[in-house]
């Protein structure tokens, strides 16, 4: 850790400008805003816990799903990237056996390290995520002690940028830095986050969100083995190809949609079980096509069949997207993104909730993208779907027109222009 006075001085006088420029994919003369965020987090820490001599600063990014929509929970392939929005923290050991985390705008979470078991009454609460991550570190034999942390986030909740995964990775990065000498690798920290979300938070999810946040940059991930996923960084320079990444908030939120999300893996699993397999990745696509008549008769659920069809298609497309980028074939990449978006809309059917057919904000947003972009760029439903966001790759020469056209319908500041961040969980100081 470092003296607070030195950290503040360094943030103010530009000592950390090069680190911040690297972290947030911007020029050094554009880092003052980011420096101010960290100063505010330090001040938030001291207001909450009292003045302190030393602190450490940490960051974990949100993520954008580029390819592989709902393929990860079936042990499929994805393409994802970390973005320049993040959850940041000031933290230090507190000499007790309690972990205290104050997130800006929320009540403080306090965990006694003697009690790291599951608390069903805390399902769907941030404290459950913290407890689950702590549990995994202790299971590895690390002597985790009490610490205080103050966090702040600009990863919009419900944005499809996975604020929960960023928070899980941040907690893992803090514990790793304070008590594990940075020995736990980013892949394992991602697994800790997924464990916390699935078991302690009681939310079914794959591993893509946490992996993209923890590893950073753009990564192609093959989850055929979730214990040893194949993670490969992929070169992805949008600026070189004259495009910008936009994530558009449709204006709809994810409230009351848990059952819609849970139905996707459940229905895919029903198909895999028909073939005597646990996950769709274990099912041969030709067997699926060849026995589709029999499958429909057995399940009486055509949506499940179509969602499985999407898995096979998008699993292939995610791999093709990575190859297109590796070969620097950006036009091919855009074409595949469009194919992936169509598959999500037609077969996965996660553009609007069947329980709320009159609420189709994501579909309206996709229609706007189609109208404004025409044959240029690409767009698709982003993340879990049903509500939330749309992702678009927009030619820079029409970015202003695109943003203003979207926001004329959806409202001001609903179209976010983002950058790909080159690193995942990070200790700034």
C-alpha positions as CSV (number, residue, x, y, z in Angstrom):
1,X,0.0,0.0,0.0
2,X,1.0,3.6,-0.4
3,X,0.5,6.8,1.7
4,X,-2.8,8.5,1.0
5,X,-1.1,11.9,0.7
6,X,1.3,10.6,-1.9
7,X,-1.6,8.9,-3.9
8,X,-3.6,12.1,-3.9
9,X,-0.7,14.2,-5.0
10,X,0.2,11.7,-7.7
11,X,-3.4,11.7,-9.0
12,X,-3.5,15.5,-9.0
13,X,-0.1,16.2,-10.6
14,X,-0.4,13.6,-13.4
15,X,1.9,11.0,-11.9
16,X,-0.6,8.3,-12.7
17,X,-1.6,9.7,-16.1
18,X,0.1,7.0,-18.2
19,X,-1.5,4.2,-16.1
20,X,-4.9,5.8,-16.3
21,X,-4.5,6.3,-20.1
22,X,-3.7,2.7,-20.5
23,X,-6.5,1.5,-18.2
24,X,-9.2,3.7,-19.9
25,X,-8.0,3.6,-23.5
26,X,-7.6,7.4,-23.8
27,X,-4.9,10.0,-24.2
28,X,-2.9,11.1,-21.2
29,X,-4.3,14.6,-21.4
30,X,-7.8,13.1,-21.1
31,X,-7.2,11.3,-17.7
32,X,-8.1,14.1,-15.2
33,X,-11.7,12.9,-14.9
34,X,-10.5,9.4,-14.0
35,X,-8.0,10.7,-11.5
36,X,-10.8,12.7,-9.9
37,X,-12.9,9.5,-9.6
38,X,-10.1,7.8,-7.6
39,X,-9.7,10.9,-5.4
40,X,-13.5,10.8,-4.7
41,X,-13.2,7.2,-3.7
42,X,-10.4,7.9,-1.3
43,X,-12.4,10.7,0.2
44,X,-15.4,8.4,0.4
45,X,-13.3,5.8,2.2
46,X,-12.1,8.3,4.8
47,X,-15.5,9.8,5.3
48,X,-16.8,6.3,6.0
49,X,-14.0,4.8,8.0
50,X,-12.0,7.7,9.2
51,X,-8.7,9.2,8.2
52,X,-6.0,6.7,7.2
53,X,-2.3,6.8,6.4
54,X,-2.2,4.1,3.7
55,X,-4.5,2.7,1.0
56,X,-4.6,0.6,-2.1
57,X,-6.7,1.3,-5.2
58,X,-8.3,-1.3,-7.4
59,X,-10.5,-1.5,-10.5
60,X,-12.6,-4.1,-12.4
61,X,-14.3,-3.4,-15.7
62,X,-17.7,-4.0,-17.1
63,X,-17.9,-6.2,-20.1
64,X,-19.4,-6.3,-23.5
65,X,-20.5,-9.6,-25.1
66,X,-19.4,-9.5,-28.8
67,X,-20.4,-13.0,-29.9
68,X,-22.0,-16.1,-28.3
69,X,-25.3,-15.0,-26.9
70,X,-26.4,-17.5,-24.2
71,X,-23.8,-20.0,-25.3
72,X,-21.6,-20.0,-22.2
73,X,-23.9,-21.8,-19.9
74,X,-24.0,-24.6,-22.4
75,X,-20.2,-24.9,-22.3
76,X,-20.0,-23.2,-25.7
77,X,-17.8,-20.5,-27.2
78,X,-18.0,-16.7,-26.8
79,X,-16.2,-13.6,-27.8
80,X,-16.3,-10.8,-25.2
81,X,-14.4,-7.7,-24.2
82,X,-13.8,-5.5,-21.2
83,X,-14.9,-1.9,-21.6
84,X,-13.7,1.5,-20.2
85,X,-16.4,1.6,-17.5
86,X,-15.6,0.1,-14.2
87,X,-16.1,-0.4,-10.5
88,X,-13.3,1.1,-8.5
89,X,-12.3,0.7,-4.8
90,X,-10.1,2.1,-2.1
91,X,-9.2,-0.6,0.4
92,X,-7.0,-1.6,3.3
93,X,-6.8,-4.3,6.1
94,X,-8.7,-3.2,9.2
95,X,-7.1,-5.5,11.8
96,X,-10.3,-7.2,12.7
97,X,-12.1,-10.4,11.6
98,X,-14.8,-8.4,9.7
99,X,-15.0,-7.4,6.1
100,X,-16.8,-4.1,5.6
101,X,-17.6,-2.8,2.1
102,X,-19.4,0.5,1.5
103,X,-20.6,1.0,-2.0
104,X,-21.5,4.5,-2.9
105,X,-25.3,5.0,-2.7
106,X,-25.9,1.7,-0.8
107,X,-25.9,0.4,2.7
108,X,-22.7,-1.0,4.1
109,X,-22.2,-4.8,3.9
110,X,-20.5,-6.4,6.9
111,X,-19.3,-10.0,6.9
112,X,-17.8,-11.9,9.8
113,X,-15.1,-14.1,8.4
114,X,-16.1,-16.8,10.9
115,X,-19.4,-17.1,9.0
116,X,-18.9,-17.8,5.3
117,X,-21.7,-20.2,4.8
118,X,-24.7,-19.6,2.5
119,X,-27.4,-17.3,3.8
120,X,-30.6,-17.9,1.8
121,X,-32.1,-14.7,3.2
122,X,-29.3,-12.8,1.4
123,X,-30.0,-14.2,-2.1
124,X,-30.1,-11.5,-4.7
125,X,-28.0,-9.1,-2.4
126,X,-24.5,-7.8,-2.9
127,X,-23.4,-9.2,0.5
128,X,-24.0,-12.7,-0.9
129,X,-21.5,-12.1,-3.7
130,X,-18.9,-10.8,-1.3
131,X,-19.3,-13.8,1.0
132,X,-19.1,-16.3,-1.9
133,X,-15.9,-14.8,-3.2
134,X,-14.3,-14.8,0.3
135,X,-15.3,-18.4,0.7
136,X,-13.4,-19.5,-2.4
137,X,-10.2,-17.7,-1.2
138,X,-10.4,-19.4,2.2
139,X,-11.0,-22.8,0.5
140,X,-7.6,-22.3,-1.3
141,X,-6.0,-21.9,2.0
142,X,-5.4,-18.1,2.0
143,X,-5.5,-16.4,5.3
144,X,-8.1,-13.7,4.5
145,X,-8.4,-11.1,7.2
146,X,-10.7,-8.2,7.8
147,X,-10.6,-5.2,5.5
148,X,-12.5,-2.0,4.7
149,X,-13.3,-0.9,1.2
150,X,-15.2,1.9,-0.4
151,X,-16.4,1.4,-4.0
152,X,-18.0,3.4,-6.7
153,X,-19.2,2.3,-10.1
154,X,-20.0,3.9,-13.5
155,X,-21.1,0.5,-15.0
156,X,-24.8,1.1,-15.5
157,X,-27.0,-1.4,-13.8
158,X,-29.2,-3.3,-16.2
159,X,-27.0,-2.2,-19.1
160,X,-25.9,-5.6,-20.2
161,X,-22.3,-4.5,-19.2
162,X,-22.5,-6.8,-16.2
163,X,-22.1,-4.6,-13.2
164,X,-22.6,-7.6,-10.9
165,X,-19.7,-9.5,-12.5
166,X,-17.5,-6.4,-12.3
167,X,-18.3,-6.1,-8.6
168,X,-17.5,-9.8,-8.0
169,X,-14.2,-9.4,-9.9
170,X,-13.4,-6.3,-8.0
171,X,-13.9,-8.1,-4.6
172,X,-11.7,-10.9,-5.9
173,X,-9.0,-8.5,-7.1
174,X,-9.0,-6.7,-3.7
175,X,-8.7,-9.9,-1.7
176,X,-6.0,-11.2,-4.1
177,X,-4.0,-8.0,-3.7
178,X,-4.4,-7.6,0.0
179,X,-4.0,-11.2,1.2
180,X,-2.9,-13.5,-1.7
181,X,0.1,-11.6,-3.1
182,X,-1.7,-11.5,-6.5
183,X,-1.1,-15.3,-6.8
184,X,-4.6,-16.2,-7.9
185,X,-4.9,-15.9,-11.7
186,X,-7.7,-13.9,-13.5
187,X,-9.3,-17.1,-14.7
188,X,-9.7,-18.4,-11.2
189,X,-11.0,-15.0,-9.9
190,X,-13.6,-15.2,-12.6
191,X,-14.6,-18.7,-11.4
192,X,-14.9,-17.4,-7.9
193,X,-17.3,-14.7,-9.1
194,X,-19.5,-17.2,-11.0
195,X,-19.5,-19.5,-7.9
196,X,-20.7,-16.6,-5.7
197,X,-23.4,-15.6,-8.2
198,X,-24.7,-19.2,-8.7
199,X,-24.4,-20.5,-5.2
200,X,-24.5,-17.6,-2.8
201,X,-26.6,-15.1,-4.8
202,X,-28.8,-17.8,-6.3
203,X,-28.7,-16.6,-9.9
204,X,-28.1,-19.1,-12.7
205,X,-25.4,-17.8,-15.0
206,X,-22.5,-18.8,-17.2
207,X,-18.9,-17.8,-16.8
208,X,-18.5,-15.3,-19.7
209,X,-19.3,-12.1,-17.8
210,X,-16.8,-12.7,-15.0
211,X,-14.1,-14.0,-17.4
212,X,-14.3,-11.0,-19.7
213,X,-14.1,-8.6,-16.7
214,X,-11.3,-10.5,-15.0
215,X,-9.1,-11.3,-18.0
216,X,-9.7,-8.1,-19.9
217,X,-9.2,-6.9,-23.5
218,X,-11.0,-9.0,-26.1
219,X,-11.0,-12.7,-25.4
220,X,-12.2,-15.7,-27.3
221,X,-13.3,-18.3,-24.7
222,X,-14.1,-21.9,-25.2
223,X,-16.0,-23.3,-22.2
224,X,-16.0,-26.9,-23.3
225,X,-14.3,-27.5,-20.0
226,X,-15.4,-24.9,-17.4
227,X,-12.6,-26.1,-15.1
228,X,-10.0,-25.3,-17.8
229,X,-11.6,-23.0,-20.3
230,X,-9.4,-22.1,-23.3
231,X,-8.9,-18.3,-23.2
232,X,-7.3,-16.5,-26.0
233,X,-6.8,-12.7,-26.4
234,X,-7.8,-11.4,-29.8
235,X,-6.6,-8.2,-31.5
236,X,-9.5,-5.8,-31.9
237,X,-8.8,-2.3,-33.0
238,X,-12.1,-0.6,-33.9
239,X,-10.5,2.8,-34.6
240,X,-8.2,1.3,-37.2
241,X,-11.3,0.1,-39.1
242,X,-13.2,3.4,-38.7
243,X,-15.9,2.2,-36.3
244,X,-17.0,2.9,-32.8
245,X,-18.7,0.6,-30.2
246,X,-22.0,1.8,-29.0
247,X,-24.1,0.2,-26.2
248,X,-27.7,1.6,-26.3
249,X,-30.0,1.6,-23.3
250,X,-33.4,0.6,-24.6
251,X,-35.0,2.2,-21.5
252,X,-36.5,-1.1,-20.2
253,X,-35.1,-2.7,-17.1
254,X,-34.7,-6.3,-16.0
255,X,-37.1,-6.2,-13.0
256,X,-39.4,-9.2,-12.8
257,X,-37.6,-11.0,-15.6
258,X,-35.7,-13.7,-13.6
259,X,-38.0,-16.4,-14.8
260,X,-37.4,-15.4,-18.4
261,X,-33.7,-15.6,-18.0
262,X,-33.9,-18.9,-16.1
263,X,-36.0,-20.4,-18.8
264,X,-33.3,-20.1,-21.4
265,X,-30.7,-22.5,-19.8
266,X,-33.6,-24.7,-18.5
267,X,-35.1,-25.2,-22.0
268,X,-31.7,-25.8,-23.6
269,X,-31.0,-28.4,-20.9
270,X,-34.2,-30.1,-21.6
271,X,-33.0,-30.6,-25.2
272,X,-29.6,-31.9,-24.0
273,X,-31.2,-34.3,-21.6
274,X,-33.3,-35.8,-24.5
275,X,-29.9,-36.8,-25.9
276,X,-28.7,-38.1,-22.6
277,X,-26.2,-35.2,-22.2
278,X,-25.8,-32.5,-19.5
279,X,-25.1,-29.6,-21.9
280,X,-25.8,-28.8,-25.5
281,X,-22.1,-28.6,-26.3
282,X,-22.0,-32.4,-25.7
283,X,-24.7,-33.0,-28.4
284,X,-23.8,-33.5,-32.0
285,X,-25.5,-30.9,-34.2
286,X,-26.3,-33.5,-36.9
287,X,-28.0,-35.7,-34.3
288,X,-30.0,-32.7,-33.2
289,X,-31.2,-31.9,-36.8
290,X,-31.8,-35.6,-37.6
291,X,-33.9,-36.2,-34.6
292,X,-35.8,-32.9,-34.5
293,X,-39.2,-34.5,-35.3
294,X,-38.8,-36.9,-32.4
295,X,-37.5,-34.1,-30.1
296,X,-40.5,-31.9,-30.8
297,X,-42.9,-34.8,-30.1
298,X,-41.1,-35.6,-26.8
299,X,-40.8,-32.0,-25.4
300,X,-44.0,-30.4,-26.7
301,X,-41.9,-27.2,-26.6
302,X,-40.9,-25.7,-29.9
303,X,-39.2,-22.7,-28.2
304,X,-36.8,-25.1,-26.5
305,X,-36.0,-26.6,-29.9
306,X,-35.4,-23.2,-31.5
307,X,-33.2,-22.1,-28.6
308,X,-31.1,-25.2,-29.0
309,X,-30.9,-24.4,-32.7
310,X,-29.6,-20.9,-31.8
311,X,-27.0,-22.5,-29.6
312,X,-25.5,-24.6,-32.4
313,X,-25.6,-21.6,-34.8
314,X,-24.2,-18.9,-32.4
315,X,-21.6,-21.3,-31.0
316,X,-20.2,-21.5,-34.6
317,X,-20.6,-17.8,-35.3
318,X,-18.6,-16.8,-32.1
319,X,-15.7,-18.9,-33.3
320,X,-16.0,-17.4,-36.8
321,X,-16.0,-13.9,-35.4
322,X,-12.7,-14.6,-33.6
323,X,-11.1,-15.9,-36.8
324,X,-12.3,-12.9,-38.8
325,X,-10.7,-10.5,-36.3
326,X,-7.5,-12.6,-36.3
327,X,-7.4,-12.4,-40.1
328,X,-8.1,-8.6,-39.9
329,X,-11.2,-9.2,-42.0
330,X,-13.5,-6.6,-40.4
331,X,-16.2,-6.7,-43.1
332,X,-16.6,-10.4,-42.5
333,X,-16.7,-9.8,-38.7
334,X,-19.6,-7.3,-39.2
335,X,-21.5,-9.7,-41.4
336,X,-21.2,-12.4,-38.7
337,X,-22.4,-10.0,-36.0
338,X,-25.5,-9.4,-38.0
339,X,-26.1,-13.2,-38.4
340,X,-25.7,-13.6,-34.7
341,X,-28.2,-10.9,-34.0
342,X,-30.7,-12.5,-36.3
343,X,-30.2,-15.8,-34.6
344,X,-30.9,-14.3,-31.2
345,X,-34.0,-12.5,-32.4
346,X,-35.5,-15.5,-34.4
347,X,-34.4,-18.6,-32.5
348,X,-33.2,-17.7,-29.0
349,X,-36.2,-15.2,-28.7
350,X,-34.6,-13.0,-26.1
351,X,-35.5,-9.6,-27.6
352,X,-38.7,-9.3,-25.6
353,X,-40.3,-11.2,-22.7
354,X,-43.2,-13.5,-23.7
355,X,-44.8,-12.6,-20.4
356,X,-44.9,-8.9,-21.4
357,X,-45.6,-8.9,-25.2
358,X,-46.6,-5.2,-25.3
359,X,-43.2,-4.1,-23.9
360,X,-40.7,-4.4,-26.7
361,X,-38.1,-1.6,-26.1
362,X,-35.2,-3.7,-27.3
363,X,-37.0,-4.6,-30.5
364,X,-37.7,-0.9,-31.1
365,X,-34.0,-0.1,-30.5
366,X,-33.0,-2.7,-33.0
367,X,-35.4,-1.3,-35.6
368,X,-33.9,2.2,-35.1
369,X,-30.4,0.7,-35.6
370,X,-31.6,-1.0,-38.8
371,X,-33.2,2.2,-40.1
372,X,-30.2,4.5,-39.3
373,X,-27.3,2.2,-40.3
374,X,-28.9,0.6,-43.4
375,X,-26.3,-1.7,-44.9
376,X,-23.4,-0.3,-42.8
377,X,-22.1,-1.3,-39.5
378,X,-23.8,-4.0,-37.4
379,X,-26.1,-4.4,-34.4
380,X,-27.5,-7.1,-32.1
381,X,-29.3,-7.6,-28.8
382,X,-26.7,-7.3,-26.1
383,X,-26.2,-9.7,-23.1
384,X,-29.0,-11.6,-21.5
385,X,-31.7,-9.8,-23.5
386,X,-35.5,-9.3,-22.9
387,X,-34.7,-5.8,-21.6
388,X,-31.6,-3.7,-21.3
389,X,-29.3,-2.9,-24.2
390,X,-28.4,-3.2,-27.8
391,X,-24.9,-3.3,-29.1
392,X,-23.9,-1.5,-32.4
393,X,-20.7,-1.2,-34.4
394,X,-21.1,2.2,-36.0
395,X,-19.0,3.8,-38.7
396,X,-17.2,6.8,-37.2
397,X,-18.3,9.1,-40.0
398,X,-22.0,8.6,-39.1
399,X,-21.5,8.3,-35.3
400,X,-23.0,11.7,-34.6
401,X,-26.0,11.0,-36.8
402,X,-26.5,7.6,-35.3
403,X,-26.3,8.8,-31.7
404,X,-28.7,11.7,-32.2
405,X,-31.1,9.5,-34.2
406,X,-31.2,7.0,-31.4
407,X,-31.5,9.5,-28.6
408,X,-34.3,11.5,-30.4
409,X,-36.5,8.4,-29.7
410,X,-35.0,6.9,-26.6
411,X,-33.9,10.0,-24.8
412,X,-30.7,11.9,-24.0
413,X,-27.6,9.9,-22.9
414,X,-29.1,6.5,-23.9
415,X,-26.4,5.8,-26.5
416,X,-23.0,5.2,-24.9
417,X,-19.9,5.3,-27.0
418,X,-17.3,2.9,-25.4
419,X,-13.8,1.8,-25.8
420,X,-12.3,-1.7,-25.3
421,X,-10.1,-1.8,-22.2
422,X,-6.8,-3.6,-22.5
423,X,-6.8,-5.2,-19.0
424,X,-9.2,-6.8,-16.5
425,X,-9.0,-6.7,-12.7
426,X,-6.3,-4.2,-11.9
427,X,-4.5,-2.7,-8.9
428,X,-3.7,0.9,-9.7
429,X,-1.8,1.6,-6.5
